[in-house]
Each structure stands twice: as C-alpha cells, then as structure tokens.
Amino acid sequence: MGQVSRLTAAFLGIVGLAIAIVGAVSGLGSYALYEEEVIGVDASATMIGISVLSSLAAIPIGLGARFFARRHRQETTLALSGVFVALGTLCAWFVVVTIALGK
C-alpha cells in the first residue's frame, strides 16, 4: 500500500504540472495567435477559457500531490511546481483583465 501512495504522489505531481503547463501555453498561444491574426476572437476566447480552467484544475491536483508526498516523506518540488505555474497563469490573467477593465 505504501508503494502505491508514493507512485500516486509522483503521478499526481506530473499530471498537475502537465495541466498547468497546458494552461500557460494555451494562454500565451491565445495572445500570440490573436495578435498575428491567425485565429479569430472566438478561438482566442476558447483558448483563454482552457487556460483559466486548466490552471484552476492544476492547483488542487498539485496540492493533493503535495499532501501525498509529505505523508510519505518525499520531495514535494514536483507537486509545488505545478501549483506555482498555475498560480502564475491565474495571476497573469488577473492582471490582463484588470488592465483591460481600466481602459
């Protein structure tokens, strides 16, 4: 049972980090592709939605991985890196929305 929980912590950390990276790349891609007029407004909005939702999903997954890792005295770096990437993405969107509403 202990080995399964250790693998669960590593798996959840990788999944959380991957989802957070997808969110960050989707957000940056949305901005870059829209500015270059490769995609339209609807596709850009969809990519922004994917970015925000994946960041929101990555945070509890990363925190769960950290819980499992600490419980088994493992390294929590992988789990926390996903949480930090997701929080960074959400903070960036918060700044973008704040600037847009201020104009």
Secondary structure, 3 states (H helix, E strand, C coil): CHHHHHHHHHHHHHHHHHHHHHHHHHHHHHHHHHHCCCCCHHHHHHHHHHHHHHHHHHHHHHHHHHHHHHHCCCCCHHHHHHHHHHHHHHHHHHHHHHHHHHC
